[in-house]
Amino acid sequence: MKTAIICYSYHHGNTEKVARRIAAVLEAKLMKPEETNVSGLAEYDLIGFGSGIYFSKHHKSLLKLVDTMPEMKGKKAFIFSTAGRGEPTMAGNHRALRAGLEGKGFVIVGEFSCYAWDTFFLLRLIGGINKGRPNDDDLTKADVFAKDLANKLKG
Ligand SMILES: Cc1cc2nc3c(=O)[nH]c(=O)nc-3n(C[C@H](O)[C@H](O)[C@H](O)COP(=O)(O)O)c2cc1C
């Protein structure tokens, strides 16, 4: 299954750690939104989209990239993220990206999220929250997510 993962990670590289683990399991090509050739995505069977959560959404570069995509009817996609606060609910934080992808005809086949180091704004004054995350446990969960996805799509 030819897989691409498009990931934007700038705050602490948290989401990139998750992306690398998922990419290793799925033998996926990892790329950044700004270096993604939208017309070249047709050759992939599965595309992963991930970033940190900024103001309750994925990064705007990822959302904008999806906006520029042609119709992708039936193409399989998965969504992942890392977030600092609250419940890292996929339902809430993933809503905008999910809506964008579904609007282009993608079928969402899986979602993954975990807490991660966050030093945004006043949190910086206390050294941030979730320092050390994603940790080994989070990254093992990312491995399991990717293996489950591969098994699900195989059969
Ligand atoms: C500008 C900014 C806004 C953020 N907004 C949120 C938010 O709305 N909810 C949340 O849980 N975390 C928020 N965070 C924390 C990030 O989601 C978290 O640190 C994430 O792991 C960053 O991923 P990255 O290192 O891959 O960029 C924010 C961080 C920054 C820098």
PDBQT file of the ligand as one rigid body, heavy atoms in Angstrom, charges set to zero:
ROOT
HETATM    1  C1  LIG A 201       0.305  29.045  18.755  1.00  0.00    +0.000 C 
HETATM    2  C2  LIG A 201      -0.069  27.778  19.501  1.00  0.00    +0.000 A 
HETATM    3  C3  LIG A 201      -1.407  27.486  19.727  1.00  0.00    +0.000 A 
HETATM    4  C4  LIG A 201      -1.774  26.303  20.405  1.00  0.00    +0.000 A 
HETATM    5  N1  LIG A 201      -3.101  26.012  20.586  1.00  0.00    +0.000 NA
HETATM    6  C5  LIG A 201      -3.449  24.866  21.212  1.00  0.00    +0.000 A 
HETATM    7  C6  LIG A 201      -4.830  24.516  21.386  1.00  0.00    +0.000 A 
HETATM    8  O1  LIG A 201      -5.734  25.210  20.968  1.00  0.00    +0.000 OA
HETATM    9  N2  LIG A 201      -5.119  23.360  22.053  1.00  0.00    +0.000 N 
HETATM   10  C7  LIG A 201      -4.140  22.521  22.530  1.00  0.00    +0.000 A 
HETATM   11  O2  LIG A 201      -4.459  21.502  23.136  1.00  0.00    +0.000 OA
HETATM   12  N3  LIG A 201      -2.825  22.821  22.356  1.00  0.00    +0.000 NA
HETATM   13  C8  LIG A 201      -2.460  23.948  21.700  1.00  0.00    +0.000 A 
HETATM   14  N4  LIG A 201      -1.128  24.239  21.505  1.00  0.00    +0.000 N 
HETATM   15  C9  LIG A 201      -0.119  23.237  21.912  1.00  0.00    +0.000 C 
HETATM   16  C10 LIG A 201       0.316  22.369  20.722  1.00  0.00    +0.000 C 
HETATM   17  O3  LIG A 201      -0.813  21.737  20.122  1.00  0.00    +0.000 OA
HETATM   18  C11 LIG A 201       1.276  21.245  21.160  1.00  0.00    +0.000 C 
HETATM   19  O4  LIG A 201       2.391  21.776  21.821  1.00  0.00    +0.000 OA
HETATM   20  C12 LIG A 201       1.697  20.433  19.939  1.00  0.00    +0.000 C 
HETATM   21  O5  LIG A 201       2.322  19.244  20.389  1.00  0.00    +0.000 OA
HETATM   22  C13 LIG A 201       2.651  21.191  19.029  1.00  0.00    +0.000 C 
HETATM   23  O6  LIG A 201       3.027  20.349  17.975  1.00  0.00    +0.000 OA
HETATM   24  P1  LIG A 201       4.394  20.537  17.169  1.00  0.00    +0.000 P 
HETATM   25  O7  LIG A 201       5.552  20.499  18.142  1.00  0.00    +0.000 OA
HETATM   26  O8  LIG A 201       4.384  19.369  16.246  1.00  0.00    +0.000 OA
HETATM   27  O9  LIG A 201       4.276  21.841  16.434  1.00  0.00    +0.000 OA
HETATM   28  C14 LIG A 201      -0.754  25.407  20.859  1.00  0.00    +0.000 A 
HETATM   29  C15 LIG A 201       0.604  25.729  20.624  1.00  0.00    +0.000 A 
HETATM   30  C16 LIG A 201       0.948  26.893  19.953  1.00  0.00    +0.000 A 
HETATM   31  C17 LIG A 201       2.404  27.198  19.704  1.00  0.00    +0.000 C 
ENDROOT
TORSDOF 0
